[in-house]
Amino acid sequence: MTSEKDYVTVRIPRQLADEIDEIIQSGTLGYKTRAEMVKEAIRLRIEPLRFNNPTKSRTMSQETGDDLFIHVKETVLAHAIISIAKEKTLNHHSSDPKRFERNIRRYITKRAKQEGKKITKEHLDTLTEDMLEYHKEILQGLALMTSR
């Protein structure tokens, strides 16, 4: 039996909470409460960190603990989930992958500028490649979750 001491409160931005509520109300992904969806999102985020393959080479962003990388990953994840919930499809961006790549590059550059960070072309290339791979993995995972 769990008690109140087994739980903690986490604050999230109102806009994100509203988007979660929209997904729950749509019934698309089967979530019934905010807590249920947030717990799943956290599990999906923790799993790759916990079970990271040590033989894989680490990217520059992972080696430096780059906050920029984390912000971009979170945005890509949220965008993928929200797009799927609204469009009821997993195939967004597949019609024009080059355009999607340009949008990712533009977002990374914009986010770096907002954070006052300089980003080299090589770092931008690495982050873009990582984000495209991460997005592909998100879509594969969500396809498994939504297939019935």
C-alpha positions in Angstrom: 0.0 0.0 0.0 1.4 3.4 -0.9 1.1 6.4 1.3 1.3 10.2 0.7 5.0 10.0 1.7 5.7 7.9 -1.3 4.8 10.8 -3.7 6.2 14.2 -4.5 4.7 17.2 -6.3 6.2 18.4 -9.6 5.4 21.7 -11.2 5.1 22.0 -15.0 4.3 25.1 -17.1 0.6 25.8 -17.6 0.9 25.6 -21.4 2.4 22.0 -21.1 -0.4 21.0 -18.7 -3.0 22.4 -21.1 -1.5 20.3 -24.0 -1.5 17.2 -21.8 -5.2 17.9 -20.9 -6.0 18.2 -24.6 -4.4 14.8 -25.3 -6.3 13.2 -22.4 -9.6 14.7 -23.5 -9.1 13.5 -27.1 -8.7 9.9 -25.8 -6.2 9.2 -28.6 -3.4 7.7 -26.6 -5.5 6.2 -23.8 -4.2 8.3 -20.9 -6.9 9.0 -18.3 -5.0 11.5 -16.0 -2.1 14.0 -16.2 -0.2 11.9 -13.6 -0.5 8.8 -15.8 0.9 10.6 -18.8 3.6 12.5 -17.0 4.8 9.2 -15.3 5.0 7.6 -18.7 6.9 10.5 -20.3 9.4 10.4 -17.4 9.9 6.7 -17.8 10.4 7.1 -21.5 13.1 9.8 -20.8 14.8 7.9 -18.0 15.0 4.5 -19.8 17.6 5.6 -22.5 19.6 7.3 -19.8 19.6 4.3 -17.5 20.2 1.7 -20.1 22.6 3.7 -22.3 24.8 1.4 -24.2 28.4 2.2 -22.9 29.9 0.9 -26.1 28.2 3.6 -28.2 30.2 6.6 -28.8 28.9 9.6 -26.9 28.1 12.8 -28.7 29.7 16.1 -27.9 26.4 17.2 -26.4 26.2 14.2 -24.1 29.9 14.6 -23.0 29.4 18.2 -22.0 26.0 17.7 -20.4 24.7 20.3 -22.9 21.4 21.9 -21.7 20.7 22.9 -25.2 20.6 19.2 -26.3 18.2 18.4 -23.4 15.9 21.3 -24.3 15.8 20.4 -27.9 15.1 16.7 -27.1 12.3 17.6 -24.8 10.8 19.9 -27.5 11.0 17.2 -30.1 9.4 14.6 -27.8 6.6 17.0 -26.9 6.0 17.9 -30.5 5.9 14.3 -31.6 3.4 13.3 -28.9 1.2 16.3 -29.5 1.2 16.0 -33.3 0.2 12.4 -33.0 -2.6 13.1 -30.6 -3.9 15.9 -32.9 -3.4 14.3 -36.2 -4.0 10.7 -35.2 -1.1 9.6 -37.4 2.6 8.7 -37.0 3.7 9.7 -40.4 4.1 13.5 -40.0 7.3 14.8 -41.5 7.9 11.7 -43.6 6.7 13.5 -46.7 9.5 16.0 -46.6 12.4 14.8 -44.4 14.7 17.5 -45.7 12.3 20.2 -44.6 12.0 18.6 -41.2 15.8 18.5 -40.9 16.0 22.2 -41.8 13.4 23.0 -39.1 15.4 21.0 -36.5 18.6 22.9 -37.5 16.7 26.2 -37.3 15.2 25.4 -33.9 18.6 24.3 -32.5 20.2 27.5 -33.8 17.4 29.7 -32.4 17.5 27.9 -29.0 21.3 28.3 -28.8 20.9 32.0 -29.5 18.2 32.4 -26.8 20.5 30.7 -24.3 23.5 32.9 -25.3 25.5 29.9 -26.6 27.7 29.8 -29.6 27.3 26.7 -31.7 29.8 25.5 -34.3 28.7 24.0 -37.6 30.1 20.6 -36.4 28.1 20.8 -33.1 25.0 21.8 -35.1 25.5 18.9 -37.4 25.9 16.5 -34.5 22.9 17.8 -32.6 20.8 17.7 -35.8 21.8 14.1 -36.5 21.1 13.1 -32.9 17.6 14.8 -33.0 16.6 13.1 -36.2 17.6 9.7 -34.8 15.8 10.5 -31.5 12.7 11.6 -33.4 12.8 8.3 -35.4 13.0 6.3 -32.1 10.1 8.3 -30.6 7.9 7.5 -33.6 8.8 3.8 -33.4 8.0 3.7 -29.7 4.8 5.6 -30.1 3.8 3.3 -33.0 4.2 0.3 -30.7 2.1 2.0 -28.0 -0.7 3.1 -30.3 -1.0 -0.1 -32.3 -3.7 -2.4 -31.2 
